[in-house]
């Protein structure tokens, strides 16, 4: 899990020794962030209420089956594409949101990283019920319960304005999908690229529809038989084999490379990523190298 690895890189703000690895491949690093104490308390109180108890000590006296049932009820009642639970800022292991800790230099710097994201990470998490500005505002309020009115307004009017005022998307579905893609996944790769002085290796998986998780069968490709009779079929054996060569060579040497495939450049000051598509493996500028991701890293929403 890329989000878990991010938390290991920034664990204890980098003050408690090295991460438990020397290099890592982070694919689509994302997580449901719960930074504020108010939101954490709400979730905790709701859990106790489902158990019909008032303290954690009372909850510990109940059978595990009751705890499992309450957890399932709480998660099952989550809003569309929300999961209720996720990493929290606890002031110890996670003294801050990983992106902000990276910005502050509070992380283990002695690592080699290979990073990947998909071209449309957010669509599978996009609610079909967001159809206008009012619904988008409600979605932002739900995503960031501690957000101030001025920050919410900035997100809705400047970062991701109404489709009629934007060239980034054509409708509300595209608006929400891009929002989730960037704050939830794609920007995390940029934070890591920048934190490590652009001395990282990064790629974008662009084989349509390039949804979150669609790169998994390419990562674990085991021959063309996977492309027959499965929903997770591989459209390009060549691209799958190239990705596998990049990952395995990076694991072995710290540099992604392979026979008969393009060289893999460092991210560098030009924000260069390898673009993995159906027909080619080429270099391109990282779409996440934008002002919106720079804003999200400041974590002004709580």
C-alpha positions in Angstrom: 0.0 0.0 0.0 1.5 3.3 -1.2 -0.2 5.3 1.5 1.2 3.0 4.2 4.7 3.4 2.8 4.3 7.2 2.9 3.5 7.0 6.6 6.6 4.9 7.2 8.7 7.4 5.3 7.4 10.2 7.5 7.0 8.2 10.7 7.8 10.1 13.9 8.6 13.1 11.7 11.9 11.3 10.8 13.2 11.6 14.3 13.1 8.0 15.4 15.6 6.3 13.1 15.4 4.9 9.6 12.4 3.5 7.8 12.2 -0.3 7.7 13.4 -0.4 4.1 16.1 1.2 1.9 14.0 1.7 -1.2 10.4 1.4 -2.2 8.0 1.3 -5.1 4.9 3.3 -4.3 2.0 2.7 -6.7 -0.9 5.1 -6.5 -0.2 6.1 -2.9 -3.5 7.2 -1.3 -5.4 7.0 1.9 -8.5 8.3 3.6 -7.0 11.1 5.7 -8.5 11.9 9.1 -6.3 14.8 10.4 -8.5 16.6 12.8 -9.4 15.6 16.4 -13.1 16.6 16.0 -13.5 14.1 13.2 -11.7 11.4 15.1 -13.9 11.9 18.1 -17.0 11.7 16.0 -16.0 8.4 14.5 -15.1 7.0 18.0 -18.3 8.2 19.6 -20.4 6.7 16.8 -18.6 3.3 17.3 -19.4 3.3 21.0 -23.0 4.2 20.3 -23.4 1.2 18.0 -22.0 -1.0 20.8 -24.4 0.7 23.3 -21.5 1.5 25.6 -20.0 4.8 26.7 -16.3 4.1 27.2 -13.6 2.1 25.5 -13.1 0.1 28.7 -16.7 -1.1 28.4 -16.2 -1.9 24.7 -13.2 -4.1 25.6 -15.4 -6.2 27.8 -17.6 -7.2 24.8 -17.1 -10.3 22.6 -15.1 -9.7 19.5 -18.2 -10.6 17.4 -19.9 -7.5 18.7 -17.0 -5.3 17.8 -16.8 -6.8 14.3 -20.5 -6.2 13.8 -20.4 -2.6 14.9 -17.4 -2.0 12.7 -19.2 -3.5 9.7 -22.3 -1.4 10.4 -20.2 1.8 10.7 -18.2 1.2 7.5 -21.3 0.0 5.7 -23.1 3.3 6.5 -20.3 5.4 5.1 -21.1 7.9 2.4 -20.4 6.9 -1.3 -16.7 6.1 -1.7 -15.9 7.0 1.9 -14.6 4.4 4.3 -15.0 6.1 7.7 -11.7 4.8 9.0 -8.2 5.8 7.8 -4.8 7.0 9.2 -5.1 9.7 11.8 -2.7 12.4 12.9 -1.8 11.1 16.4 1.0 13.4 17.3 3.4 10.5 17.6 3.8 8.0 14.8 2.0 10.4 12.5 2.8 13.9 13.9 1.3 15.4 10.8 -0.2 14.7 7.4 2.6 13.0 5.3 2.5 15.6 2.6 3.0 18.4 5.0 5.8 16.5 6.9 7.5 16.0 3.5 7.2 19.8 2.9 8.7 20.5 6.3 11.6 18.1 5.8 10.4 15.8 8.6 11.1 12.3 7.0 13.7 9.7 6.4 15.8 11.1 3.5 18.1 8.1 3.0 15.8 6.2 0.6 15.5 5.5 -3.1 12.0 5.7 -4.5 10.1 4.7 -7.6 6.6 6.2 -7.9 3.6 5.5 -10.0 0.1 6.8 -10.5 -2.7 6.2 -13.0 -4.1 8.7 -15.3 -7.6 8.6 -13.8 -7.3 7.6 -10.2 -10.5 9.3 -8.9 -13.3 8.1 -11.2 -14.0 4.9 -9.4 -14.5 6.9 -6.2 -16.7 9.5 -7.8 -20.2 9.8 -6.5 -22.8 9.9 -9.3 -25.0 12.0 -7.1 -22.8 15.1 -7.4 -24.5 17.0 -10.3 -24.2 20.7 -9.5 -22.4 23.3 -7.4 -24.5 22.7 -4.4 -23.8 19.0 -4.4 -20.1 19.6 -5.0 -20.0 22.0 -2.0 -21.7 19.3 0.1 -19.1 16.8 -1.1 -16.2 19.1 -0.1 -17.8 19.7 3.4 -18.1 15.9 3.8 -14.6 15.2 2.6 -13.1 17.9 4.9 -15.3 18.4 7.9 -13.0 20.9 9.5 -12.6 23.1 6.5 -13.2 26.8 6.9 -15.7 28.6 4.7 -13.0 30.6 2.9 -10.9 27.5 2.2 -14.0 25.6 0.9 -14.8 28.5 -1.3 -11.2 28.5 -2.7 -11.4 24.8 -3.5 -14.7 25.2 -5.2 -14.1 28.4 -7.1 -10.3 28.5 -7.8 -8.9 24.9 -7.7 -11.9 23.1 -9.2 -14.4 25.6 -10.4 -17.8 24.8 -12.0 -17.4 23.0 -15.3 -18.6 26.0 -17.2 -15.6 27.9 -15.9 -13.0 25.2 -16.4 -11.1 23.6 -19.2 -9.9 20.7 -17.0 -13.2 18.8 -17.2 -16.5 18.9 -19.0 -19.0 18.0 -16.2 -19.4 17.5 -12.5 -18.3 13.9 -12.7 -15.0 15.1 -14.2 -14.8 17.8 -11.5 -15.1 15.4 -8.6 -12.9 12.7 -10.3 -10.0 15.2 -10.8 -10.4 16.5 -7.2 -10.1 13.0 -5.8 -7.3 12.0 -8.2 -5.2 14.9 -7.1 -5.8 15.3 -3.4 -6.2 11.6 -2.8 -3.5 10.0 -4.9 -1.6 11.9 -7.6 -0.3 14.8 -5.6 1.2 12.4 -3.1 3.7 11.3 -5.7 4.6 14.9 -6.4 5.2 15.6 -2.7 7.7 12.6 -2.7 9.4 13.7 -5.9 10.0 17.2 -4.5 11.0 16.0 -1.0 13.7 13.8 -2.5 15.2 16.6 -4.6 13.6 15.2 -7.8 16.0 12.3 -7.6 13.2 9.8 -7.9 11.8 7.7 -10.8 8.2 8.2 -11.7 5.7 6.9 -14.2 2.1 7.4 -15.2 0.0 4.5 -16.2 -2.2 5.7 -19.1 -3.7 2.6 -20.7 -7.4 3.5 -20.9 -9.4 3.9 -18.8 -6.4 4.1 -16.5 -8.5 3.8 -13.3 -7.2 3.2 -9.8 -5.9 -0.3 -9.5 -5.9 -1.0 -13.2 -2.1 -1.3 -13.2 -2.1 -4.3 -10.8 -2.5 -7.0 -13.5 0.3 -5.4 -15.4 2.5 -5.4 -12.3 1.8 -9.1 -11.7 1.5 -10.1 -15.4 2.1 -13.8 -15.8 1.6 -14.4 -19.5 -1.0 -13.6 -22.2 -3.6 -16.1 -20.7 -4.5 -13.4 -18.2 -5.9 -11.3 -21.0 -8.5 -14.0 -21.9 -11.8 -14.4 -20.0 -10.9 -11.9 -17.2 -12.2 -8.5 -16.3 -8.7 -7.4 -15.3 -7.3 -8.2 -18.8 -4.0 -6.8 -20.0 -4.3 -4.8 -23.2 -0.6 -4.7 -23.9 1.8 -7.5 -23.1 4.7 -5.3 -24.1 3.8 -2.6 -21.6 3.2 -5.1 -18.8 6.6 -6.6 -19.4 8.3 -3.2 -19.6 6.7 -2.2 -16.2 7.9 -5.5 -14.7 11.4 -5.0 -16.0 11.5 -1.4 -14.5 10.2 -2.6 -11.1 12.4 -5.7 -10.8 15.6 -3.8 -11.9 14.8 -1.0 -9.5 14.5 -3.6 -6.7 17.8 -5.1 -7.7 19.9 -2.1 -8.4 18.0 1.1 -7.4 17.7 2.1 -11.1 14.8 1.0 -13.3 16.0 -0.3 -16.7 15.5 -3.2 -19.1 16.5 -4.8 -22.3 14.7 -3.4 -25.4 12.8 -0.8 -23.5 13.4 3.0 -23.2 15.7 4.3 -20.5 14.0 5.5 -17.4 15.1 9.1 -16.5 15.2 10.7 -13.1 12.2 12.9 -12.3 14.6 15.9 -12.4 13.8 19.6 -12.5 11.7 19.0 -15.7 9.3 16.8 -13.8 9.8 13.9 -16.3 7.8 10.7 -15.9 7.6 7.6 -18.1 4.2 7.3 -19.7 3.0 3.7 -20.0 0.4 3.5 -22.8 -1.1 0.8 -25.0 1.2 1.4 -28.0 4.3 3.1 -26.4 6.5 3.8 -23.5 7.6 7.4 -23.7 8.7 10.4 -21.6 6.3 13.2 -20.7 6.0 16.0 -18.2 4.2 15.0 -14.9 0.6 16.3 -15.0 0.7 16.5 -11.2 3.4 19.2 -11.3 0.8 21.9 -11.0 -0.2 24.7 -8.6 -3.2 22.7 -7.3 -0.9 20.0 -5.8 1.3 22.6 -4.3 -1.7 24.1 -2.6 -3.0 20.7 -1.3 0.4 20.0 0.3 0.0 22.9 2.7 -3.0 21.1 4.3 -5.0 24.2 4.8 -8.3 22.3 5.0 -8.2 21.5 8.7 
